[in-house]
Amino acid sequence: MHLDFVVWLESLHLFGLLHADARIYRYIFFGTMAFNAGYFVCAVFRKKYKIKFGLSREKEQINKKNYVPRYYFIYILAIVCIIYFSIKALPSMTYLIEGRDLGEIRAMIQNQSGNINEDIVHKVINSCAVIIFIPGAALVQLVGIINFWMGKKDKTLLIFSVVLALLSSIAEGGRTSIVNMLFYMIIGYVFSKHKIKHIINSVRQNKKGNHISFVMFILSTFAFITWFTMSRVGNSLYKNLYLYFSMQPYMFHIWAKRVDSLKLFGYGEASLNGFSFAFLYIFKNTLNIDFPAHWKKVYDLIRLTDSEWQVITNINTHANAYVSTFWFFYLDGRLFGIVIGMFAYGIYMAHTYIEAVKNTNCKTVCIFALAIQGMFYIFIRFPFSNIYYAITYMMLISFAFKTEIRQTE
């Protein structure tokens, strides 16, 4: 896990980064060990399960399933999301034309996010953005890119994916969608080569062209991310990059103390907040039902980690978020929550990887790619605590694909 690298960077305490309590490092150690144990246990048990209870090889060949995207659904979702993000990106584009940098744009967007318009039309648009547009755009990007490598190489869907990634980055002044696109492209490419080698080794046409296209896409995406980062942070690039990947233990330390002072236990509501929020948000906005009292306490504290800035260095540098995935499990159940939560997360990651390798198709690789993307960001938060990630996951496993049964002799 890359959090080991984070702890090493934090130990350098560059730019005056403050120290966390010793117990924080123990929590991180036990959590990392629990994740590794969960991954190992799943890998071992899956292998034994396959030997003892799995279908015979003959039945597997007869009933082998293949998943293909529901193209019309994805197309419609892509067009709707492009319209939404095009409108949302217009102010940012205007600011860029005026010569303002992305750091200013990001700050303005964050300041405007607190100004909620009570007009019914804006409420409906905001609700659709939370439930449909933002997670829908993430789904289109994921399926479009993986499908290009694993499916029928739909170039239209690939273009939709790239356009949405660019529009959402400009609209929000962030790099997340571009970084995610890079993840998906690499994973899709790697699994397509795996598939060609082990399943359809005879298909080799345009191999050189695929390599060149892949390399050019990676280089151009990396160049865009570099420009985006430089535009936002300017001369403080090295300092910001260091703090992005080293502040987590101290941020965990700050917010663990807040949890202790409140004597609040989430009992799973923190780490799985994205799922519960999705349903409670619909009930609140359609039936005007208030959030459950205990859940709202947990949710409000999670929101504070994003909105309340903390001093993290002895030169008065401020930061928000970046509490790491361990904090969410700590809120749920302290050390016990960290161990159980990270153990379960290790099982989940092992399962998605094994499924993608054993039954390589567009859906299993999409699920694995989304899992890897979420795991990359665990130095910020637990992925399923985020509503957009949780809804994207539900869309992906529920109705983004349809099943085809491949009858083989």
N, C-alpha and C positions, 0 to 999 in steps of 0.2 A: 504493500500500500504506500502511496506517495506521501502519506502523513508522516512517515519516518523521515523523509527528506525535509518536511516542514519543521519537525522538531529539531533536526540538525541545524537548519538555517536560524531558527529561533535562538539556539544556544550561542550563536555568534553575537547576538545583541548589538547589531550594527545600528547606526543612526539613533542611538539612545533608546532602543526598544526595551521596555520594562520587563521585569521578571514575573513569572507566575509562581504560585505556591507549588511545593513539591508534590502535593496530592494530585494536581492536575496532570503531571507527567505519569503518575501511577495509573490514573484513569485511562489515559491514552494508551499506555502499555497493555493493560488488561483488555481494553477494547480491541486493540490490534490482534492480540493473541486469540481472543474469542472469534474474531472474523476469520482468522486462519483456520481455527478449529472447525468452524461451521463449514467452510469451503472443503476442508479435508473430509469431514464426515459425510457430506453430501456426495462427494466424488466416490468414496468407498461404497456407500450404501447403494448408490445408483448402479454401480457395477455389479454388486451382489444381487440386487433386485432384478437386473436384466437376466442374470444367469438362472435364477430360481423361478421367477414369475413372468418373465417377458414372453411375448408371442413367439411362436416358432418362426424360423427364417422364411418358411414358405408363406405363412400367413402375413408376415411383414411385407413380403414382396407383392402379395395380392392386394392388400388393403393400404398400401402406402399412400399417405395424404400429401397433397401439394396445396399451398395457399397462394392465391393470386389477389392483387388489390382489387377493390371495387372501384374501377376506374372512373365511372361516372360520378360516384359520390366524391372521390378525391378531386376530380376536375371542378365540380361545383364548389366544393369547400375552398379550393385554391383561388378561384375567381372572386368569391366573396371576401376572402382574407386579403387578396391583393387590393381590392377596392377600399377596404377599411384602412389598411396600412398606407396606401397611397395618400388618402386624405390626411391621415395622422402625420405623415412624413412631410407634408407641404411646409409647415412652419420651420422645421429643421432645415429643409432645403433652402428656404428663404434666408435663414441665418447664415448658412454656409456661403451663399452667394454674396451676402453682405460682408464676408470676410471673418466671421466669428469662428472660433475653433470648437471642436467637439466637447471639450471640457465645459465651456460656457453653456453649450446646448444641453448637456447632461444635467448641469446644475439647474437650469431653467425648467427642464422637464420634471425634475424631482420637486422643485418648489411648487409647480402647478398641480402636481398629483394630489396635494392636500386640499385643493380648492374644488370641492365636489359640488357640481351644479345639481340643484334639487328638482329641476325641470323633469317631467315625466319622460320626455323623449331622450334626454341625456341619461336618465336612469336605465332605460331600456337598452340604449347603446352600450353603456358601461357593463350591464349584465351580460349582454351578448359578447362583449369583448372578453370578459372573464371566463365565460362558459364555452364560447365557440371560437372567436376570432384568434385569440392568442395561442391557446393549445392547438387549435386547428391548423394554424400556420406552422407550428412545430411539427405536427403530424405530417403535413404535406412535404416539408423539407426532408423529414426522415424517410418516408415511403418513396418519395420521388428519387432520391439519391440511391438508396439501396436497390430499388426496383431497376434503376438504370444498369446496375451491375449484375443483379440476380434474376431479373425478370425479362421483359421483352424489350429492354433498352428504349423506353418511351422518352424521346427527347423533349416532347412538349411538357411532360411532367417534370423533367429535370430542369427545364427553363423556369417553370413555375417555382420550383424549389429555390433556385438561385435568386430569382427576383424577390421572393418573399424574405429570404435571408438578408438581402441588401436593404430592402425597404424597412424591415423591422429594426435593423441596426441604425439606420438613419433616423427613424422615428423616435427611437428610445435613447439614442446617443450611446449605445452599448455595443460590445463586441461578441456577446454570448452566442447569437444566432450564427455568426460567421465561424466562430470556433466550433460550434456544434456541427456545422456543415462540413468542416474539415475532418472531424471525427468520423462522420458517416461515410464520407468519401473514402477514407483510408480503410475502414472496416469492410465496406462493400467491395472495394477492390481486392482486399486480401481474401475474402471468402469466395469471390468469383474465381480467383486463381485456384483456390482450393477445390472448388467445384469442377473446374475445367480439368484439373489434374486427376482427380479421383473418380469423377462420375462421367464426364463426357470428354475424355482425353483426346478423342479424335477431332474435336472441333478446335481448330487453330487459326482460322482466318482472321485477318486484321489484328493479329496479336501485337505487332509492332506499333500500329496506330493507337491501340488501347494504352500501351505503356507511355507513349508520348503525350497523349491527352491527359492521362492521370498526372504525370509529372508537371505538365504545364498548369494544370488546375491547382495542384498543391502549391506551386511556387507563386502563382498569382494571388491565391487566397492568403498565403503567408505574408506577401507584400502588402496586401490590403490591411491585414491585422496590424502589421508594423506601423503603417501610416496612421491607422485609427488610434493606436496607442500613443504615438508621438504627438498627434493632434490634441489628445486629451490631457496628457501629463507634461508635455514639453520637456524642459531641462531637468525635471525631477524624475525622469524615467527610471534610473537605477534604484533610487530610493523607493519609489512606489512599487516597483516589481519585487524588491526585497520584502517590503512590508506586506504585500499581497500574500506572499507565501511563507510568512514567518510570524504574523501577529496572532495566529489562531490560539496558541496556548494562553496568551495573556487575555485575549477576548473571552475565551472559555472561563478563565479565572474570574474576570469581572462579572460575567453573567451567572456563573455558578453561585457567587456570593449573593446576587440578587435573588436567585431561586431559594437559597437557604433562608434569607431574611423573610421571604414571603411564606415559607413552609408549604410550598406548592408542589404537588405531585400530579403529573399528567396522566399516568397509567395508560400510555399509548396514544393519548390525544395529541401530544406534541409531535412525535415522529410520523404519525399518520394523519397529520392535520390537513394535508392536501385533499385526501379523500372525504373526510368528514365536512370540511368547509364547502366542498362542491355541492353536497346535498343540502346542508344547512343554509347555504347562500340562496339556493333556489326556493326553499320554503320561506325564507325571510322576505324575499322580494316578490313572491307570488301570493303567499298567504299571510304576509305580515306577521309571521311568528318570530318572536325574539329568540336569539341564540340561548342555549342552555347556560346557566350561570357559571358552572365550573369550566365548561369548554371555553367560554368567553374569557375567563381569567387566563387560561393557557394561551389562547389566541392573541390576546392583548399583549402578553409578555413577549411572544414571538415577534409581533409587529414592532415592539419597542427596540428589539435588537437591530432592526433596519432603520428606524427613525431617530433613535437616540445615539448621538455621537459620543465616543469615549476618548479620553486622552491615553495614548498607548506608548508615548516616548517621553523622555525627560526634557525634550525640546518642544513639548506641547503639540505634538502631531495628533490630529483627531482621526478617528475611523469609526465605521459602523459595520454591522453584519459580521461575517467571517468568524462566527463562533464555533464552527466545525460541527460535524455530525454528532460528535460525542455529547455536545451540550444538549441536544434534543433528547437523547436517551437518558442523560442525567436528569433532565426535567421530568421525564417519565417515571424514573425509579432509582435515581442516584447510581451507585456502582452496580447494583443488581440490574438496573435498566440498561446500563451500558453493555454489560456482559451478555445479557439475553438478546438485546437488540442487535449488537454486532454479530453475535453467533447466527441469528436468523438472517441477517443481511449477507453473511458469508454463504449460507445455504442457497439463498436466492441467486447470488452471482454465479455460483457453481452450476446451479440448475440451468440458468439461461445460456451459459457457455456450452454445457454438454448438449443441450437441445440444438443449439446452432451448429455444432460439429457433427452430431449424430444424424440430424435430420435437416440438412442445409437447404433452406428455401427462403423466400423473401420475408415471410413473417417471422420465422425464428431468428433470422439475422437482424431484422428490425428491432425485435425485442432485446436482443443482445446488445445492439448498438445503442439503444436508449439506456440500457443498464450501465454500459461503460461510460456513456456521457454523464449520467447521474453520479457514478462513482468518482469521476474526475473532480466534480464539484463538492465532494464531501468535506473539503477543507473550508467550505463556506457554510453549508447546511446539509441536513439529510434530505435527499432528493424527494422523497414522498411526503415531506412536510410542506412542499410547494404545490399550490393548487394547480398551476399550469402543467407541471410535470405529471401530477397525478391524473389529471383529466386526459392529457395526451396518452398516458399509459392505458387508461380505460378505453379510449377511442381505438387504440391500436389493437388491443386484445379482443374487443367486442365486435366492431363492425367495419374496420378498415379493410379486412380481407374476407374472401369467400373460399370455401373448400372445394377442391377438385380431387376426386379419387382416381388414382392412376392404376388401371387394371393391367397387370403384367403377368406374363406366363412364368 
